């Protein structure tokens, strides 16, 4: 495997792992997540739809079947990570947490994904 592929797949798999971890928390520890959402001032009705969106986003990114849909998924992951990082920061939890790492990984994955697609790789 060449360097470009490694530079794409490492942050992409780590990013998908973080979003999969948060989605499973939303599904299996809903009451705990509900408390966090209430504390951060977010509506609790969005927990399960957001978990499904994360799962579908992971599938879309890993399958890379449609460039336009993948662009939207990266945008959604970016905004999710930015808002989560800001919410935790303003709640006094500190900025450096899993959501911050997810943000960095989204930017790296998207950047290398674009670099790969410019050269016609799938």
C-alpha positions as CSV (number, residue, x, y, z in Angstrom):
1,X,0.0,0.0,0.0
2,X,1.5,3.4,-0.9
3,X,1.9,6.4,1.3
4,X,-1.2,8.3,-0.1
5,X,-3.5,5.4,0.7
6,X,-2.1,5.1,4.2
7,X,-2.4,8.8,4.8
8,X,-6.1,8.6,3.8
9,X,-7.1,5.3,5.5
10,X,-5.5,5.9,8.9
11,X,-7.5,9.1,9.8
12,X,-10.6,7.8,8.0
13,X,-10.7,4.6,10.0
14,X,-10.0,6.4,13.3
15,X,-12.7,9.0,12.5
16,X,-15.2,6.3,11.7
17,X,-14.3,4.5,14.9
18,X,-15.0,7.7,17.0
19,X,-18.4,8.2,15.2
20,X,-19.2,4.5,15.6
21,X,-18.4,4.7,19.3
22,X,-20.6,7.7,19.8
23,X,-23.5,6.1,17.8
24,X,-23.4,3.0,19.9
25,X,-23.4,5.1,23.1
26,X,-26.5,6.9,21.7
27,X,-28.2,3.5,21.1
28,X,-27.2,1.6,24.2
29,X,-26.7,4.2,26.8
30,X,-29.5,6.5,25.8
31,X,-30.4,7.7,29.3
32,X,-26.8,8.7,30.1
33,X,-26.5,10.5,26.7
34,X,-29.9,12.2,27.4
35,X,-28.5,13.7,30.6
36,X,-25.4,15.0,28.7
37,X,-27.6,16.5,26.0
38,X,-29.9,18.2,28.6
39,X,-26.8,19.5,30.4
40,X,-25.4,20.9,27.2
41,X,-28.7,22.4,26.2
42,X,-29.4,20.3,23.2
43,X,-32.8,18.7,22.4
44,X,-33.0,15.1,23.4
45,X,-35.2,14.0,20.5
46,X,-32.2,14.2,18.2
47,X,-30.2,11.4,19.9
48,X,-31.5,8.4,18.0
49,X,-31.8,10.1,14.6
50,X,-28.2,11.4,15.0
51,X,-27.0,7.9,15.8
52,X,-28.6,6.6,12.6
53,X,-27.1,9.5,10.7
54,X,-23.7,8.6,12.0
55,X,-24.0,5.0,11.1
56,X,-25.2,5.8,7.5
57,X,-22.4,8.4,7.3
58,X,-19.8,5.8,8.2
59,X,-21.1,3.4,5.6
60,X,-21.1,6.1,3.0
61,X,-17.5,7.2,3.8
62,X,-16.1,3.7,3.8
63,X,-17.9,2.6,0.7
64,X,-17.1,5.8,-1.3
65,X,-19.9,5.0,-3.7
66,X,-21.0,8.6,-4.5
67,X,-18.8,11.7,-4.4
68,X,-21.6,14.2,-3.8
69,X,-23.1,12.2,-0.9
70,X,-19.7,11.7,0.6
71,X,-19.2,15.5,0.5
72,X,-22.4,15.9,2.5
73,X,-21.3,13.3,5.0
74,X,-18.0,15.0,5.6
75,X,-19.8,18.3,6.0
76,X,-22.2,16.7,8.6
77,X,-19.4,15.1,10.5
78,X,-17.5,18.4,10.5
79,X,-20.4,20.3,11.9
80,X,-21.2,17.6,14.4
81,X,-17.6,17.6,15.7
82,X,-17.4,21.4,15.8
83,X,-20.6,21.8,17.7
84,X,-19.8,19.0,20.1
85,X,-16.3,20.5,20.8
86,X,-17.8,23.9,21.3
87,X,-20.6,22.6,23.6
88,X,-18.1,20.7,25.8
89,X,-15.8,23.7,25.9
90,X,-18.6,26.1,27.0
91,X,-19.9,23.5,29.5
92,X,-16.5,23.6,31.2
93,X,-15.4,20.1,30.1
94,X,-12.3,21.4,28.3
95,X,-11.8,21.5,24.6
96,X,-9.4,18.6,24.2
97,X,-11.7,15.6,24.1
98,X,-12.9,12.9,21.8
99,X,-15.0,15.5,19.8
100,X,-11.9,17.6,19.2
101,X,-9.9,14.6,18.0
102,X,-12.9,13.7,15.7
103,X,-12.7,17.2,14.3
104,X,-9.0,16.9,13.5
105,X,-9.6,13.5,11.9
106,X,-12.5,14.7,9.8
107,X,-10.3,17.5,8.4
108,X,-7.4,15.1,7.7
109,X,-9.6,12.4,6.2
110,X,-11.5,14.9,4.0
111,X,-8.2,16.5,2.9
112,X,-6.6,13.2,1.9
113,X,-9.9,12.0,0.3
114,X,-9.9,15.0,-1.9
115,X,-6.2,14.5,-2.8
116,X,-7.0,10.8,-3.7
117,X,-10.0,11.7,-5.9
118,X,-8.2,14.5,-7.8
119,X,-6.0,11.8,-9.3
120,X,-8.9,9.6,-10.3
121,X,-8.5,7.0,-7.6
122,X,-11.7,5.5,-6.2
